[in-house]
Amino acid sequence: MLMPLVCQRWGLNLFVAAGQMSESYLYVAGTEIAEVGKPTFVYALTDFDPGGKTIFNTLKNGSKKAPGG
């Protein structure tokens, strides 16, 4: 529902992660975000289980190989 109604209309990219994000996922997302060259806002919805608690560090630190990593 979010993708066609909001993302396509406003030209937004949506990156959804479930569980731990892989280096390749972070690399692809970081590359696409860097190519757009616009400000980026990250919204994280989590249940604060062990994986949910680490998502913020993962998002903050990203991939060492990705742009800005």
HELIX and SHEET records of a PDB file:
HELIX    1   1 LEU A    2  LEU A    2  1                                   1    
HELIX    2   2 MET A    3  CYS A    7  3                                   5    
HELIX    3   3 GLN A    8  TRP A   10  1                                   3    
HELIX    4   4 GLU A   23  VAL A   36  1                                  14    
HELIX    5   5 PRO A   50  ASN A   61  1                                  12    
END                                                                             
